[in-house]
Amino acid sequence: MEPALPVRLVVSQIETPLGDALVAVDERDVLRALFFADFEERMLRSLRSQYGALPLEAGQVPAPVGRAISAYFESDQAALSGLAWATGGTPFQRTVWRALADIPFGATVSYSALAARLGMPKAVRAVGLANGANPISVVVPCHRVIGANGALTGYGGGLHRKRWLLAHENALPPEPPRLL
């Protein structure tokens, strides 16, 4: 089933310990995007890709969204679980993004394990691409996906943020061995 398309998106900014984040919500205050402000152009491309030429308006972060994001950064493990979110994207991307949302706070999973959980063990690369296209950073926790060897691999907000988020959740994997 295709998700209902929003009529408009309201974009606002919220402070986080990792720098300002841009939040896009629809007319029902459903979260549609969360990107760090230094990746604004990437957010705009993502929104155009998912929703076409949908009007964007400047506004305020809805109170429930702001409270949930702030509470997460204050170590409330359950803060984001009740937050309403929706995405555009392809059916495959939405499947991957829902699977990301099922990764518990404090846990990590490899790309190959995520593909296997989806019943598509050979689709590791496609799962990785969908993970990288996730439009709702932090809330849909793509930062919890790591390399099979435990290495921190790419993150749309920068590896320094991925490292911080995993440390914040007490989920930082052990450092892979260094070759001399």
C-alpha positions as a Markdown table, in Angstrom:
| # | Residue | x | y | z |
|---|---|---|---|---|
| 1 | Met | 0.0 | 0.0 | 0.0 |
| 2 | Glu | 1.3 | 3.4 | -1.0 |
| 3 | Pro | 1.5 | 5.9 | 1.9 |
| 4 | Ala | -0.6 | 9.0 | 1.6 |
| 5 | Leu | 1.3 | 11.9 | 0.1 |
| 6 | Pro | 1.4 | 15.1 | 2.2 |
| 7 | Val | -0.1 | 18.3 | 0.9 |
| 8 | Arg | 2.8 | 20.5 | 2.2 |
| 9 | Leu | 5.9 | 20.2 | 4.3 |
| 10 | Val | 6.9 | 22.5 | 7.1 |
| 11 | Val | 10.7 | 22.7 | 7.7 |
| 12 | Ser | 12.2 | 23.9 | 10.9 |
| 13 | Gln | 15.4 | 23.7 | 12.9 |
| 14 | Ile | 16.2 | 22.1 | 16.2 |
| 15 | Glu | 19.3 | 22.2 | 18.3 |
| 16 | Thr | 21.0 | 18.9 | 19.1 |
| 17 | Pro | 24.4 | 18.1 | 20.8 |
| 18 | Leu | 25.6 | 17.2 | 17.3 |
| 19 | Gly | 24.7 | 20.5 | 15.7 |
| 20 | Asp | 21.4 | 21.9 | 14.4 |
| 21 | Ala | 19.1 | 19.5 | 12.7 |
| 22 | Leu | 16.5 | 20.3 | 10.0 |
| 23 | Val | 13.1 | 18.7 | 10.6 |
| 24 | Ala | 10.3 | 18.4 | 8.0 |
| 25 | Val | 6.8 | 17.6 | 9.0 |
| 26 | Asp | 3.6 | 17.3 | 7.0 |
| 27 | Glu | 0.3 | 19.1 | 7.7 |
| 28 | Arg | -0.6 | 16.5 | 10.4 |
| 29 | Asp | 2.8 | 17.0 | 12.2 |
| 30 | Val | 4.0 | 13.6 | 11.0 |
| 31 | Leu | 7.8 | 13.6 | 10.7 |
| 32 | Arg | 8.9 | 13.3 | 7.1 |
| 33 | Ala | 12.6 | 14.2 | 7.3 |
| 34 | Leu | 15.4 | 14.8 | 9.8 |
| 35 | Phe | 18.8 | 15.8 | 8.5 |
| 36 | Phe | 21.7 | 17.7 | 10.1 |
| 37 | Ala | 21.7 | 21.3 | 9.0 |
| 38 | Asp | 25.1 | 21.0 | 7.2 |
| 39 | Phe | 23.4 | 18.6 | 4.9 |
| 40 | Glu | 20.5 | 20.8 | 3.9 |
| 41 | Glu | 21.0 | 20.3 | 0.2 |
| 42 | Arg | 20.9 | 16.6 | 0.6 |
| 43 | Met | 17.6 | 16.9 | 2.5 |
| 44 | Leu | 16.1 | 19.1 | -0.2 |
| 45 | Arg | 17.1 | 16.5 | -2.9 |
| 46 | Ser | 15.6 | 13.7 | -0.7 |
| 47 | Leu | 12.3 | 15.6 | -0.3 |
| 48 | Arg | 12.2 | 16.3 | -4.1 |
| 49 | Ser | 12.9 | 12.7 | -4.8 |
| 50 | Gln | 10.2 | 11.4 | -2.5 |
| 51 | Tyr | 7.5 | 14.1 | -2.9 |
| 52 | Gly | 8.2 | 16.0 | -6.1 |
| 53 | Ala | 7.7 | 19.7 | -6.1 |
| 54 | Leu | 5.7 | 19.7 | -2.9 |
| 55 | Pro | 5.7 | 23.2 | -1.3 |
| 56 | Leu | 8.1 | 23.7 | 1.6 |
| 57 | Glu | 7.3 | 26.3 | 4.3 |
| 58 | Ala | 9.4 | 27.6 | 7.2 |
| 59 | Gly | 7.8 | 27.0 | 10.6 |
| 60 | Gln | 8.3 | 25.8 | 14.1 |
| 61 | Val | 9.1 | 22.3 | 15.2 |
| 62 | Pro | 5.8 | 20.8 | 16.5 |
| 63 | Ala | 6.0 | 20.4 | 20.3 |
| 64 | Pro | 5.7 | 16.6 | 20.4 |
| 65 | Val | 8.5 | 16.2 | 17.8 |
| 66 | Gly | 10.8 | 18.6 | 19.6 |
| 67 | Arg | 10.1 | 17.0 | 23.0 |
| 68 | Ala | 10.8 | 13.5 | 21.6 |
| 69 | Ile | 14.1 | 14.5 | 19.9 |
| 70 | Ser | 15.3 | 16.4 | 22.9 |
| 71 | Ala | 14.4 | 13.5 | 25.2 |
| 72 | Tyr | 16.4 | 11.1 | 23.0 |
| 73 | Phe | 19.4 | 13.3 | 23.3 |
| 74 | Glu | 18.9 | 13.3 | 27.1 |
| 75 | Ser | 19.1 | 9.5 | 27.0 |
| 76 | Asp | 15.5 | 8.6 | 27.1 |
| 77 | Gln | 15.6 | 5.2 | 25.3 |
| 78 | Ala | 11.9 | 5.2 | 24.4 |
| 79 | Ala | 11.5 | 8.8 | 23.4 |
| 80 | Leu | 11.4 | 8.2 | 19.7 |
| 81 | Ser | 9.4 | 5.0 | 19.7 |
| 82 | Gly | 6.0 | 6.8 | 19.8 |
| 83 | Leu | 6.9 | 9.5 | 17.3 |
| 84 | Ala | 4.7 | 9.4 | 14.1 |
| 85 | Trp | 6.8 | 9.3 | 10.9 |
| 86 | Ala | 6.2 | 8.4 | 7.3 |
| 87 | Thr | 8.3 | 8.4 | 4.2 |
| 88 | Gly | 7.9 | 8.3 | 0.4 |
| 89 | Gly | 10.5 | 6.2 | -1.3 |
| 90 | Thr | 10.2 | 2.9 | -3.1 |
| 91 | Pro | 8.4 | 0.0 | -1.6 |
| 92 | Phe | 11.8 | -1.7 | -1.1 |
| 93 | Gln | 13.3 | 1.4 | 0.6 |
| 94 | Arg | 10.2 | 1.7 | 2.9 |
| 95 | Thr | 10.7 | -2.0 | 3.8 |
| 96 | Val | 14.3 | -1.4 | 4.8 |
| 97 | Trp | 13.4 | 1.8 | 6.7 |
| 98 | Arg | 10.8 | -0.1 | 8.7 |
| 99 | Ala | 13.4 | -2.8 | 9.5 |
| 100 | Leu | 15.8 | -0.1 | 10.7 |
| 101 | Ala | 13.1 | 1.2 | 13.1 |
| 102 | Asp | 13.0 | -2.3 | 14.6 |
| 103 | Ile | 16.7 | -2.2 | 15.6 |
| 104 | Pro | 16.6 | -1.6 | 19.4 |
| 105 | Phe | 18.3 | 1.3 | 21.2 |
| 106 | Gly | 21.7 | 0.1 | 22.2 |
| 107 | Ala | 22.0 | -2.5 | 19.5 |
| 108 | Thr | 23.8 | -2.7 | 16.1 |
| 109 | Val | 23.3 | -4.9 | 13.1 |
| 110 | Ser | 25.5 | -5.5 | 10.0 |
| 111 | Tyr | 24.2 | -4.8 | 6.5 |
| 112 | Ser | 24.3 | -8.5 | 5.7 |
| 113 | Ala | 22.4 | -9.4 | 8.9 |
| 114 | Leu | 19.8 | -6.8 | 8.0 |
| 115 | Ala | 19.4 | -8.2 | 4.5 |
| 116 | Ala | 19.0 | -11.7 | 6.0 |
| 117 | Arg | 16.3 | -10.4 | 8.4 |
| 118 | Leu | 14.4 | -9.1 | 5.4 |
| 119 | Gly | 14.7 | -12.5 | 3.7 |
| 120 | Met | 17.0 | -11.2 | 1.0 |
| 121 | Pro | 20.5 | -12.3 | 2.1 |
| 122 | Lys | 21.9 | -11.5 | -1.4 |
| 123 | Ala | 20.6 | -8.0 | -1.4 |
| 124 | Val | 23.3 | -6.6 | 0.9 |
| 125 | Arg | 24.2 | -3.8 | -1.5 |
| 126 | Ala | 20.6 | -2.8 | -2.1 |
| 127 | Val | 19.9 | -2.7 | 1.6 |
| 128 | Gly | 23.0 | -0.5 | 2.1 |
| 129 | Leu | 21.8 | 1.9 | -0.6 |
| 130 | Ala | 18.4 | 2.1 | 1.0 |
| 131 | Asn | 20.0 | 2.6 | 4.4 |
| 132 | Gly | 22.0 | 5.5 | 2.9 |
| 133 | Ala | 18.9 | 7.1 | 1.5 |
| 134 | Asn | 17.0 | 7.1 | 4.8 |
| 135 | Pro | 15.4 | 10.5 | 5.1 |
| 136 | Ile | 14.7 | 10.4 | 8.8 |
| 137 | Ser | 18.1 | 10.3 | 10.6 |
| 138 | Val | 18.3 | 9.3 | 14.2 |
| 139 | Val | 14.5 | 8.4 | 14.4 |
| 140 | Val | 14.9 | 5.7 | 11.8 |
| 141 | Pro | 18.2 | 4.6 | 13.2 |
| 142 | Cys | 20.4 | 3.9 | 10.2 |
| 143 | His | 23.4 | 4.8 | 12.4 |
| 144 | Arg | 22.9 | 1.3 | 14.1 |
| 145 | Val | 24.0 | -0.5 | 10.9 |
| 146 | Ile | 27.7 | -1.3 | 10.8 |
| 147 | Gly | 30.1 | -3.3 | 8.7 |
| 148 | Ala | 30.2 | -7.1 | 9.1 |
| 149 | Asn | 33.6 | -6.7 | 10.8 |
| 150 | Gly | 32.3 | -4.2 | 13.3 |
| 151 | Ala | 33.7 | -1.2 | 11.4 |
| 152 | Leu | 31.7 | 2.0 | 11.4 |
| 153 | Thr | 30.8 | 2.5 | 7.7 |
| 154 | Gly | 29.3 | 5.5 | 6.0 |
| 155 | Tyr | 26.7 | 7.7 | 7.6 |
| 156 | Gly | 24.8 | 10.5 | 5.9 |
| 157 | Gly | 25.5 | 12.9 | 8.8 |
| 158 | Gly | 29.2 | 12.1 | 9.0 |
| 159 | Leu | 31.0 | 9.3 | 10.8 |
| 160 | His | 31.8 | 11.5 | 13.8 |
| 161 | Arg | 28.0 | 11.7 | 14.4 |
| 162 | Lys | 27.5 | 8.0 | 13.9 |
| 163 | Arg | 30.2 | 7.3 | 16.4 |
| 164 | Trp | 28.7 | 9.8 | 18.9 |
| 165 | Leu | 25.1 | 8.3 | 18.4 |
| 166 | Leu | 26.4 | 4.8 | 19.0 |
| 167 | Ala | 28.4 | 5.9 | 22.1 |
| 168 | His | 25.3 | 7.7 | 23.3 |
| 169 | Glu | 23.3 | 4.5 | 23.0 |
| 170 | Asn | 26.1 | 2.4 | 24.6 |
| 171 | Ala | 26.3 | 0.5 | 21.3 |
| 172 | Leu | 29.7 | 1.4 | 20.0 |
| 173 | Pro | 31.2 | -1.8 | 18.6 |
| 174 | Pro | 34.8 | -2.8 | 19.5 |
| 175 | Glu | 37.4 | -1.3 | 17.2 |
| 176 | Pro | 38.4 | -3.6 | 14.4 |
| 177 | Pro | 42.0 | -4.8 | 14.6 |
| 178 | Arg | 44.6 | -2.5 | 13.0 |
| 179 | Leu | 47.0 | -3.9 | 10.5 |
| 180 | Leu | 50.5 | -2.7 | 10.9 |
